[in-house]
Amino acid sequence: MNYPVNQSIFLQIADRICDRILSGEYKANERIPSVRELAVEMEVNPNTVMRSFERLQSHQIIYNKRGIGYFVTDEAESEIRQMRYNQFVEEILPTVFKEMDLLGMGIDELAEIYNRDKTQ
């Protein structure tokens, strides 16, 4: 797999797991693939996947049933959406607004572009 260099691989793997939860591939209280299974699939060291799992556990997105595996929490979707919302507002929007300012672009123009692209 190709991983962009601007973000740690374990964070990218955690994001992919979150994407799979949001898409419904991994559902609440269902077991997700093991550390080893994901390491093979993602072509990384199992320790890297373990770091991803630890991060997801710390955000109450997955939980461990000792000896059985990792499972998606009931709150996973809402936790992921809240995390991504915060990241968007705190990290992405300031960059977008700065670029808009440099281009002399207003919020109305941005909304127009968004609505046009949304209907295509």
SVG drawing of the C-alpha trace seen along z (x, -y; Angstrom):
<svg xmlns="http://www.w3.org/2000/svg" viewBox="-28 -40 35 56">
<polyline fill="none" stroke="black" stroke-width="0.4" points="0.0,0.0 1.1,-3.6 1.0,-5.8 1.4,-9.6 4.3,-11.0 2.4,-13.9 0.8,-11.7 2.0,-8.7 1.1,-5.3 -0.7,-4.3 -2.9,-7.3 -3.7,-6.5 -4.6,-3.0 -6.8,-4.3 -8.5,-6.6 -9.2,-3.7 -10.8,-1.7 -12.9,-4.7 -13.9,-5.0 -15.0,-1.3 -17.1,-1.9 -18.8,-5.0 -19.4,-3.1 -21.1,-0.3 -18.5,2.3 -17.7,2.7 -20.9,2.4 -21.4,1.7 -20.5,4.7 -19.1,6.6 -15.5,8.0 -13.0,6.2 -10.0,8.0 -7.2,8.9 -3.9,7.0 -2.2,9.7 -4.9,9.8 -4.9,6.0 -1.0,6.0 -1.0,8.4 -3.8,6.5 -2.2,3.1 1.4,4.4 2.7,3.0 4.3,4.3 1.8,5.7 3.1,3.1 1.9,0.3 -1.6,1.8 -1.4,2.2 -0.7,-1.5 -3.8,-2.2 -5.9,0.0 -4.6,-1.7 -5.5,-5.1 -9.0,-3.9 -9.5,-2.4 -8.4,-5.6 -11.2,-7.4 -13.8,-4.8 -14.2,-3.6 -13.2,0.0 -12.8,2.2 -11.0,5.4 -12.6,8.6 -9.6,10.4 -8.7,13.5 -11.5,12.9 -10.5,9.7 -11.4,6.1 -15.0,4.9 -16.7,1.7 -18.3,-0.3 -21.9,-1.4 -20.7,-5.0 -18.1,-4.6 -19.9,-6.4 -20.8,-9.5 -17.2,-9.5 -15.7,-9.4 -18.0,-12.1 -17.2,-14.4 -13.4,-13.8 -13.6,-14.6 -15.8,-17.6 -13.3,-19.0 -10.3,-18.3 -12.2,-20.0 -13.0,-23.1 -9.6,-23.3 -7.2,-22.3 -8.8,-22.3 -11.1,-25.3 -8.4,-27.8 -6.3,-26.8 -9.3,-27.0 -10.3,-30.4 -6.7,-31.7 -6.6,-30.5 -10.0,-32.0 -8.8,-35.3 -5.7,-35.2 -7.8,-34.5 -10.4,-37.1 -13.1,-34.5 -16.2,-35.0 -18.3,-32.5 -21.1,-33.0 -18.8,-31.9 -17.7,-28.9 -21.3,-27.9 -22.1,-28.2 -19.2,-26.0 -20.2,-23.5 -23.8,-23.4 -22.9,-23.1 -20.5,-20.2 -23.0,-18.5 -25.6,-18.2 -23.1,-16.8"/>
</svg>
